[in-house]
């Protein structure tokens, strides 16, 4: 008994990589996989189909269920992600030159290397092949050099801005983050999206929530960090410094969450005002009836009801007038910001293997007896 092991050379593998980049620009489904096989077999007919399929998936970097562990609740409203797992007691990591974050590296008796990966901006357009992804190559280089750590910052890119007309379409042209149906919780709508992706009809459009967008892009980092055989591209610690891009996400999530509850409160107050007006109408009618009957006790009772109803309406109107985005107390913005910050940090650390958020903006890091400032 013997087995035949097929080994492909670099030129053939580069050809396959190029085909994957051209064909699987959005997502790798079965029709596209078969198209890759047909294209590759037309050039290299001697290569087994099973090998092409396996190697194509390797280039695409497919990992089943890569974003499901990040899934939150389906929430109504613009720009909202599930903050139920957050906490307002969360403290943003801070490091100073006198009190830096330690990488727990032994005293530097010999030179070591630490990679600073700044500006990966996952979420913008990139090649469909994960093997050619710049961030993946950087992690692979860090593993090859045996870097003691990777410092990661400005690694996300989203568009959670208000639509703003044609500008929304313009921004969409530079962003990748295509829909990943497996992150859609509603099974019925998931089938709708899968059909739209497969058929590209002109009379239907696929929609997705900010929660799904954030989870999809962070799931992309899981794919970058993990090979299709589930081994890590970089096995060492990844330390995350929250940069401008990540802060923009947290600010957006905070704003849209506050906006949602503000609008909800406005609707509740308007409903209460309507009920209070009905109560006033009944109280005034009761007062008129009492006056017609010259019932002094009933007149006194009904008068109090009218006064109370009018006071209630006036109070609701004052509350409604102050319930605006502009009048939100700063401490409330800070409270919601802490919630959003803690949830985003949890998602980052869940998506990126061996990751830990250690700071924001300019951070001070110590390796052995050496201190460095990272911006």
PyMOL commands that set and color helices and strands:
alter all, ss='L'
color gray80, all
select helices_A, chain A and resi 10-23+30-43+49-60+68-70+130-132+134-145+166-172+181-183+187-199+210-225+244-293+296-322+325-327+330-351
alter helices_A, ss='H'
color red, helices_A
select strands_A, chain A and resi 101-102+115-118+149-153+237-242+355-360+363-367+370-374
alter strands_A, ss='S'
color yellow, strands_A
deselect
rebuild
show_as cartoon
